Amino acid sequence: MIIDLPSTTTAQVNAKIVEVRETGGAVALGRVLTLVIVTDDSAKTEEAIQAANEASREHPCRVIVLARGARKAAARLDAQIRVGGDAGASDVVVLRLYGPLADQAASCVVPLLLPDAPVVAWWPSEAPDVPAEDAIGQLATRRITDSAAEKNPIKALEQRRKSYVDGDTDLAWTRLTNWRAQLAAALDLPPYEKVTGASVIGEADSPSSELLAGWFASRLNVPVSRAKATAGEGIVQVTLQRRSGAVDLLRPDAKTGTLTQPGQPDRRIALQRRSVRDCLAEELRRLDPDEIYKDALMAVPKVSKARHAVTPAPAPKPAAAAPKPAAPKASAKASSAKAKAEAPAAEEKPKRSASKKASAKADS
C-alpha cells in the first residue's frame, strides 16, 4: 500500500504512520534499526528503495528515504508512506525535499526515527567528504558509502581513507567477501607455505581492487603490486606467490573464476559481481566498527603500482575433435578397368562349353 502526502509536515507523516498501524494492522514491532537513505531525487532513488526492501527481509527496519530535489524551488516537503507488499519487511517513508529544506534533511529525519533503535545511514551514490561530520552521519551508528558509485572512484576511496572514523564502511569492501573467502580457503590446503608476494590485476577505476591489495599488504606483510587490466570488469586476476608455486585466481568474464595452485586440479568457482542488495544486507548484520576494513583501507598506500597494463589471457578452450576422413571412393576408371579384366574370364566359359559339345558330337 502506498499513501501520498503532498505538501505536508513531519508531524502529519508521523500521525499517518500511527493511523496506518492501528487501522491496517501494520505494526512497528520487531524493527531492529532505522535505515536512512540519502540521495538526490532521480530515477536511482527507486533502485535504492528496492535494494533496501530486499535487504529488510533479513533485517526488518524502518527505511527513511531523503530524496533531495531542486534547491531553487520553493520550500516544500512531499511524503510517501509504503507498507505491506510495497515495503518488504519494513515500512518505507520517502521524503522529497525541495528548496532550502533540502539542506535541512536531519531535522526532517529526527521525528521519524524509531525509539531505542540504532540508526544506519547509507549514501547510494555521492557521499559527503566526511560522512561522520555530516548532519545525517552524526545521527548514525554506522555509515555506509559506495566509492564505486562516485564519479571518480579511486579519488573517492582516497577521501574515505583520509576521513575514516570508526563506523564508516564502503560497499566496495563488501564486494570482496567472496574473493577473500576463496583465497583464504586456498591457503588452507597443502602445501602449507608462507606467501612471499601478491599481485592484484583489475580495472583502473576499481576501488575493490585497491582494497583487496591493501588487505594483502595489511595481513600478509609482503610486497604487493597493483596492475591495471586492459580487459575484464572489476577484479580480473589475483596471484599469491609461494615457494612451491603461485596460487592464481583468474576471472576474465566477471562471472566465473578459475583457481590454479600446485598439486591441485584447476577449480572453477562462481564469482559473479555481488548485487547492491546482497552487499547492503551484509553490512546491516553488524553495527560495530569493521577493523579489518580499516586496516585494508589504511594499507592502500603501501601497495606498489605496476608500470604496464596487463591483460590476462582467458583459459584456453578444448580443441574440437577432427572429423574422421571418409573412405576414398573408387574412381570410374578403376571400375571400368576391373570390368574389362573380368570380361575375358566370362567369355572363356561359353567357348569351353562349345568345344565340349563339338567333341561329343564327333564321338557319337
C-alpha positions in Angstrom: 0.0 0.0 0.0 1.3 3.5 -1.0 0.0 6.6 0.6 0.9 10.0 -0.9 1.1 13.1 1.3 1.9 16.2 -0.9 3.0 19.5 0.7 3.0 18.0 4.2 4.9 18.1 7.5 6.8 15.5 9.5 4.1 15.7 12.2 1.4 14.8 9.7 3.6 12.0 8.3 4.1 10.6 11.8 0.4 10.8 12.6 -0.4 9.0 9.4 2.0 6.2 10.2 0.3 5.7 13.6 -3.1 5.6 11.9 -2.0 3.0 9.3 -0.5 0.9 12.1 -3.8 1.0 14.1 -6.3 0.6 11.3 -4.4 -1.6 8.8 -2.6 -3.9 11.2 0.9 -2.8 10.1 3.0 -2.7 13.3 6.4 -1.4 14.0 7.2 -4.3 16.4 10.3 -6.2 15.6 12.1 -3.4 13.8 15.8 -3.8 14.6 17.1 -0.4 13.2 16.3 2.7 11.2 17.9 2.9 7.7 18.3 6.4 6.4 19.0 6.6 2.7 20.4 10.0 1.5 20.2 10.6 -2.3 19.0 13.0 -4.9 15.5 12.8 -6.3 16.1 10.9 -9.6 15.5 7.5 -11.2 18.2 5.9 -9.0 16.0 6.7 -5.9 13.7 3.7 -6.7 16.7 1.4 -7.2 18.0 2.3 -3.7 14.5 1.7 -2.2 14.2 -1.7 -4.0 17.6 -2.8 -2.6 16.6 -1.7 0.9 13.2 -3.5 0.6 15.0 -6.7 -0.3 17.6 -6.3 2.4 14.9 -5.7 5.0 13.7 -9.3 4.6 16.8 -10.2 6.6 16.7 -7.1 8.8 13.2 -5.7 9.4 13.6 -2.0 9.8 12.1 1.4 9.1 13.5 2.9 5.9 13.6 6.7 5.6 14.5 8.0 2.2 15.7 11.6 1.9 15.3 12.5 -1.8 16.7 16.0 -2.3 15.1 17.9 -5.1 15.8 21.3 -6.8 17.4 23.8 -4.4 16.0 26.8 -6.3 12.3 25.7 -5.8 10.1 26.9 -3.0 10.4 25.1 0.3 8.2 22.0 0.2 8.0 18.5 1.7 6.3 15.8 -0.3 6.0 12.5 1.6 5.0 9.0 0.7 4.4 6.1 3.0 4.8 2.5 1.8 3.7 -0.5 3.9 2.9 -4.1 3.1 4.0 -5.6 -0.2 5.4 -2.4 -1.4 7.8 -2.2 1.5 9.2 -5.7 2.0 9.6 -6.4 5.7 9.8 -2.8 6.6 7.8 0.5 6.4 9.2 3.0 4.0 8.9 6.7 4.3 10.0 8.7 1.3 10.6 12.4 1.9 11.2 14.6 -1.1 12.7 17.9 0.0 12.7 21.0 -2.2 14.2 24.4 -1.8 16.0 25.4 1.4 14.5 22.3 3.1 16.8 20.1 1.0 19.7 21.3 3.2 17.8 20.6 6.4 17.3 16.8 6.0 18.4 15.9 9.5 15.5 18.0 11.1 13.1 16.0 8.9 14.5 12.6 10.0 14.6 13.0 13.7 10.8 12.9 14.3 10.5 9.7 12.3 13.3 7.7 14.0 12.3 4.5 15.8 12.8 4.9 19.6 15.7 2.9 21.1 16.9 1.6 17.8 20.3 2.1 16.1 20.5 4.3 13.0 22.4 3.4 9.9 23.0 6.0 7.1 23.5 5.0 3.5 24.6 7.1 0.6 24.0 5.0 -2.6 25.8 7.4 -4.9 27.8 10.6 -3.9 28.7 10.8 -0.2 29.9 13.8 1.8 33.6 14.3 2.1 33.5 13.4 5.8 30.4 11.2 6.5 30.9 11.3 10.2 30.6 15.1 10.3 27.5 15.2 8.1 24.3 16.0 9.9 22.8 12.6 9.0 26.1 10.9 9.7 26.1 12.3 13.2 22.8 10.6 13.9 24.1 7.2 12.7 25.9 4.4 14.4 27.1 3.0 11.0 27.7 5.0 7.8 27.7 3.1 4.5 29.1 4.7 1.3 29.9 3.3 -2.1 33.1 4.7 -3.7 32.4 2.7 -6.9 29.3 4.8 -7.5 31.2 8.1 -7.3 32.3 10.0 -10.4 36.0 9.3 -9.6 36.0 6.0 -7.6 39.8 6.0 -6.8 39.7 9.6 -5.6 36.6 8.9 -3.5 38.4 5.9 -1.9 41.3 8.1 -1.0 38.9 10.6 0.5 37.4 7.7 2.6 40.8 6.8 3.8 41.6 10.4 4.9 38.3 10.9 6.6 37.8 7.5 8.2 36.1 7.3 11.6 35.0 4.1 13.4 31.6 3.1 12.0 32.5 4.0 8.4 32.3 1.3 5.7 32.2 1.0 1.9 30.3 -1.4 -0.3 33.4 -1.6 -2.4 34.9 -3.6 0.5 31.8 -5.7 0.9 32.0 -6.9 -2.7 35.3 -8.6 -1.8 33.8 -11.1 0.6 33.7 -14.0 -1.9 37.2 -13.2 -3.1 38.6 -13.2 0.4 36.8 -16.4 1.3 38.1 -18.3 -1.7 41.7 -17.1 -1.4 41.8 -17.8 2.4 40.4 -21.3 1.8 43.1 -21.9 -0.9 45.8 -21.2 1.6 44.4 -23.7 4.0 45.2 -26.5 1.5 48.7 -28.2 1.3 51.4 -27.3 0.9 51.3 -25.0 3.9 53.8 -22.4 2.9 54.1 -18.7 3.6 53.1 -16.2 0.9 56.1 -14.3 -0.4 54.4 -11.8 -2.6 51.0 -10.9 -4.0 49.6 -9.0 -7.1 46.1 -7.8 -8.0 45.0 -7.0 -11.5 41.8 -5.1 -12.1 40.1 -2.2 -13.8 41.9 1.1 -13.5 38.9 2.7 -11.6 38.1 -0.4 -9.4 38.2 0.6 -5.7 37.7 -3.1 -4.8 41.0 -4.0 -6.4 42.7 -1.3 -4.3 41.1 -2.6 -1.1 42.0 -6.2 -1.9 45.6 -5.2 -2.5 45.5 -3.2 0.8 44.1 -6.3 2.6 47.1 -8.4 1.4 49.5 -5.7 2.5 48.0 -5.4 6.0 47.5 -9.1 6.7 50.5 -10.8 5.0 53.2 -8.1 5.4 54.6 -9.0 1.9 55.3 -6.9 -1.2 52.0 -6.3 -3.0 51.6 -4.9 -6.5 48.5 -3.5 -8.3 48.3 -3.6 -12.1 45.7 -2.2 -14.4 43.9 -4.7 -16.7 43.0 -3.7 -20.3 40.1 -6.2 -20.4 37.6 -7.5 -17.9 35.5 -5.9 -15.2 36.3 -5.2 -11.6 38.9 -7.6 -10.2 40.4 -9.8 -13.0 43.2 -11.7 -11.5 44.9 -12.3 -8.1 48.2 -14.1 -7.7 49.8 -15.2 -4.4 53.4 -16.3 -4.7 54.7 -19.2 -2.7 58.0 -21.3 -2.8 56.3 -24.3 -4.5 54.4 -22.2 -7.0 51.7 -19.5 -7.3 48.1 -19.6 -6.2 46.3 -17.9 -9.1 42.6 -16.9 -9.3 41.6 -15.6 -12.7 38.1 -14.1 -13.6 38.2 -12.7 -17.1 34.4 -12.6 -17.6 33.2 -11.1 -14.3 31.2 -14.3 -13.7 33.4 -17.5 -13.3 36.8 -17.7 -11.8 39.5 -20.4 -12.3 41.6 -21.3 -9.2 45.0 -22.8 -10.0 47.6 -23.9 -7.4 50.4 -26.5 -7.3 49.5 -30.1 -6.6 45.7 -29.4 -7.1 43.5 -29.7 -10.1 42.1 -26.5 -11.5 38.8 -25.5 -10.0 36.1 -23.3 -11.5 34.4 -21.0 -9.0 31.3 -18.9 -9.3 32.4 -15.3 -8.7 29.7 -13.1 -10.1 29.7 -9.5 -9.1 27.6 -9.1 -6.0 24.4 -7.0 -6.1 23.8 -3.9 -4.0 21.1 -5.8 -2.2 23.5 -8.5 -1.0 26.2 -6.1 0.0 23.7 -3.9 1.9 22.2 -6.9 3.7 25.7 -8.0 4.8 26.6 -4.6 6.1 23.4 -4.4 8.2 24.4 -7.6 10.0 26.9 -5.7 12.2 26.8 -2.3 13.9 30.3 -2.4 15.4 33.4 -0.9 13.7 34.9 -3.1 10.9 38.6 -3.2 12.0 39.6 -5.4 9.0 38.2 -2.9 6.6 40.1 -0.1 8.4 43.4 -1.9 8.2 42.9 -2.7 4.5 41.9 0.9 3.8 44.9 2.4 5.6 47.3 0.0 3.9 46.4 1.0 0.3 49.3 3.5 0.1 51.7 0.6 0.8 50.7 -1.1 -2.5 53.1 -0.6 -5.4 51.7 0.3 -8.8 52.7 -1.8 -11.9 54.2 0.2 -14.7 52.4 -1.5 -17.5 48.9 -2.6 -18.0 48.3 -6.3 -18.1 45.6 -8.2 -19.9 45.3 -11.8 -18.6 44.6 -14.4 -21.1 41.4 -16.4 -20.7 41.6 -20.1 -20.1 42.1 -22.0 -23.4 39.0 -23.8 -24.7 39.4 -27.5 -25.5 40.0 -28.2 -29.2 37.2 -29.8 -31.1 37.9 -33.4 -32.3 38.8 -33.6 -36.0 36.3 -35.5 -38.1 37.4 -38.9 -39.4 38.3 -38.9 -43.1 35.8 -40.6 -45.3 36.8 -43.8 -47.1 38.0 -42.9 -50.7 35.6 -43.9 -53.3 36.7 -46.0 -56.3 37.2 -43.9 -59.4 35.2 -44.5 -62.6 38.4 -45.5 -64.4 39.3 -48.2 -61.8 35.8 -49.6 -62.1 35.9 -49.8 -65.9 39.4 -51.4 -65.8 38.1 -54.0 -63.3 35.1 -54.7 -65.5 37.4 -55.3 -68.6 39.6 -57.6 -66.6 36.7 -59.8 -65.6 35.2 -59.8 -69.1 37.6 -62.3 -70.8 37.1 -64.8 -68.0 33.4 -64.6 -68.5 33.8 -65.2 -72.3 36.1 -68.3 -71.9 33.3 -70.3 -70.2 31.0 -70.3 -73.3 33.9 -71.2 -75.6 34.9 -74.1 -73.5 31.4 -75.4 -73.3 31.1 -75.1 -77.1 34.3 -77.2 -77.7 33.0 -79.9 -75.4 29.8 -80.1 -77.4 31.8 -80.4 -80.7 33.9 -83.3 -79.3 30.9 -85.1 -78.0 29.2 -84.9 -81.4 32.3 -86.3 -83.1 32.5 -89.3 -80.7 28.9 -90.0 -81.4 
